[in-house]
Amino acid sequence: MDNNDMKQIQWFPGHMAKTRRLIASNLKLVDAVAEIVDARAPLSSRNPEMDDLTKGKPRIVILSKCDLADEKATQMWINYFRNNGAEAVAIDCKSGKGIKNVLPAVRTKVLKELMEKRERSGMSGAAVRLMVVGIPNVGKSTFINRLAGSKRAKAEDRPGVTRTKQWVKLDNNTELLDMPGVLWPKFEDQEVALRLAFTGAISDDILDIETLAMKLLSYLAENYPASLAERYKVETEAEDKGLALLEKVGRKRGMMISGGEINTERAAITVIDEFRSGKLGRITLELPPKKEK
């Protein structure tokens, strides 16, 4: 993606600095960390500070929204995380797919040694405590509500809804500590920022929606042209850039304004909304890095 024509994306509300301190001060209260990432961009949706913030605690990586991601790519990511020392599970909170695999994986893999130690010392009934972390709008609250079987955590389709920590008791054996979503102070890599903007992890209020849609269309034309053809009935040419693609979509959808011009803003909103809701098909925005253990 060429970012030369798009201003630098930065978004770090004040409450996120507080969250970093909350994570550090509450880490001693939990046995392990469940890190939620977006299956469409698993690496970009990981806070690079989280390794240091949760240092010393066993971790499970949960790839949420797997129903929106490319299935083959998701399996590649699961293998990637496991090869790098973290258990990984893909879930779809809307349908419940994969949810039943999370807690067994925590007990039999992530906390295997602790569970065996408790068994030997007659403490097998002690509750497992998990800290749930992740960037904004990655599906933390929906995940917790699925596990709890009720709406215990606030969940909305916009970033930054959860503002403080809250304990959620699932049963006598499991307790979750839900932490607010936290980004990092500066996006060094604007490719990462773009992927987060595509998925809605960054507030749309700070973004140019038309430029964002053009970037997304360019990526889709290169990597998922069949999805564009199926959804918008447009054929992509090798020389098509973002604006040309956006105009094609607008023209096909009849989004015209006076003088025969195309309403590119309306087309852009449609493209972004339909990508986020999965109407463009199962799409992954990045693949695992190569040559990494």
N, C-alpha and C positions, 0 to 999 in steps of 0.2 A: 504494500500500500504506500502510495506517495503522499506524505503529509505536508509537503511544502506549502500548500495553499490553505492549510487549516491551522488556526491558532493553537497554541499549546493548551492542552487540557490539564487543568489542575482543580482538585476539589477536596478540601480537607476541613469540614466544619469543626468548630471548637470542641464539641462534645466527644469527637473521636480521640483527641489527646487524652481526655479523661478515661476513655475506654482502655487505652494502652496501660494506664496506671492500675485500673481495675483488674485487668487480666493478670498483671504481675503480682498484685497483692492477694489475689484469691486463688492462685495456682496451688498453694499448699493445701487447700481444702478438697482437692479432687484427686482421683486416681489416674485419670487419663484425659486426653483432649480429643474431641471429635471436631475435625475441621471440615466445614462444608465448603465445597467449591462448585462452580458451575460447569457441568459436563461439556458445555459448548466451548469453554475456554479454561480448562483446569489449571493451567500454570498461571495465566494472566489473572485469574480470580483468586489466587493465593496471595495473601499479604506476605511479602518477603521478610517482614519483621517478625512474623509469627514463629519462625524457628528459634529465634533468640528469646521472644516473649514467653514461649512455653517450653523452654529448654529443660531437659531432664524428665519430662513426662512422656509416657507412651502415647502414640497418636494413631487414630484411624482417620483416613481421608474419605469423605463421603461425596461422591459425584452426584449432585442433585440435578433435577431437570433432564435426566437421561433420555426421557421421551422426546426431547427437542433436539438431541444430539445424534450425530452419525454413529450408528451402532458399532461398526468396526473400529472407528476411532476411539470410542469409549473403552473398548476392550484393550486397545493399545495403551491407553492411559492407565487403566487398572494395573496392567503388567508393569508399566513404568514406575508407578508409586511403590508397588510391591518389590521391585528390583532395587529401589532406593530406600528400603527399610521401613516402609509404612504400609500397614494393611489398608486396602481400598475396597469400597463397595459402591456400586451404582444404584441410585434410587429414583423413583418417580413419585413424588409426594401426592400428586393428584389422584393417581390410580392406586397408590400403595405398593407398587412394584418394588421389590428389593428391601422394603422396610423391615420385614421379618428377619432379614439376614444380619442386620446391624448389631443388635445386642448379643446374639450368639458369637459373632466375630470378635466383639470386644472381650467377652469372657474367655473364649477358647484360644484366641490368638494374641490380641493386643495385651491382655492382662493374664495370660496363661500362668506366668510365674507367681503373680500375686494370688490368684485363685488357688493354686496348689499350696502356697504357704498358708493361706487362711484355712484350707481344708485340714492341713496337718495340725494347726493350732486350735482347731475347734471353733473357728470364726467364719465358717462358710456362709452363715446367714447375714453377715454384714453387708450393708448396701454398697453397691458400686456407684461412685460419683464421677460424672462426666462433665467437663466444661465444654460447651458448644460455642465454637467461634467461627467467624467467617466475615467476608466483606459485606457491605449493604446489599440487600435485594437478591441474595444468593439462595434464599429458601430456608434459613435457619428456623424461623418461627413456624413455618408450615411443617417442617420436619418434626419439630417438637410436638406440635399439635397432633400429627399423625401417630407418633409414638404414644402420646398420652391418651389418644382417643377422644380428645375434646379440645376446645379452643382455650388453652391455657396461656399461650403466648400471642401477643399482637402480631398479625400478619396482614400486610398490605402490599400491593404491587407498585411500591415506590421505595426508594432507598432511605434508610435512616429512621425507620419507624420505632424500633426498639431503642430506647435511650438509657436504660439502666439495667443492671443485672437482676435476674429473678430465678429463684429455685423452682423447679417443677418436679414433683414426686410422681414417678410412673407407677411404682408399687413398693412393696417393702424391700425390694432388692436393688432398685435403681433410682437414682436422683440425678437430674440434669441441672446444670448451672448455665442459664442462657445469658450470653453476653451481647451487648450492642454490636452492630456491625462496625468494623473499623478498617478504613483505608490507610494509606501511608502518606506522609507529608508531601512527597514530590514524586511524580511519575518521571523517572529518568528515561524510560522507553515509551515513546508516544504510540507505538504499536500496541502495547499493553493497554494504554489509556483508551485507544480506539475500540479495542475488543470489549472493554468494560462499558464504554458508552453504547455500543451496539446492544449489549444485553440488558442495559438499564441499571447498571450498578452505580452509575454516576448520574446525578440529577440532570434531567433534560433542560432545566432552566439555564444552565451555563453553556449549552451547546447550540451550534448552528445546525438545525435539523436537516436542512437541505444538503449541506456539505457532508453531514454524517451519512445520509442516505446514499449519496453519490459514492462514498468510500465503500459502503456495504455492497452496493450493486456491482462495483468494480471487482470486489472479492468474489462475489457469487458468480459473476460472468466467467471468471477464470477457473473457479473450483467447483461450482455447482450450476453450470449453464442449463442443465435439464430442469432444475427447480424453477428457474426464471421462465423458461419456455412453457412449463406446465401451468404455473400460476398466472402469468401475465400474458401468455401467448405472444411473447416477443422472441425474435431470433437475435442472438448476439453476434456481432462481427468482431474480428480481431482488433480493429481500430477503434471500437466503441469505448469511450471513456465514461466517467460517472455521469456527466450532464446529459450526454446522448442517451444513456440508458434510462435516466430518470425521465427524460422527455418521452421516450418510447413507452414507458409504463403509464405516464400521464395521458398520452394520446390513446392508448389502448383502453384505458378506463374512462375515457371521455371527460377528463378533468380539464376543461377549457374555460378561459375567461374571455372577456370582450376583446375583439380584434384578432381572434383566432390563436391567441397565445395559450401556452400550456401552464396550468396552475402547478408549478413545480413544488411549492410548499405543501399543497394538499397531497400530491403524489409522494413526497418524502415522508410525510406523517404516516401514510398508508403502508409504505414499504417497511419502515421501522416497526410499526405496530404488528404487521403480519409476520415479520421475522420473529419478533419476541413471542408471539402467540403460537408459533409453530406452523402457521399456514403455508410457509414456503417449503415445508418438509423438514427432515432431520438434518441439521447442519452443524458442523463443528468448525470453529474458527482458527484452531491451531492443532498441530500434531506434536507428539513428544519429541524433545530434543534428541538428536542422534549422538552416538558415541559417548553415552553417559551411563555410569554404572547405577 
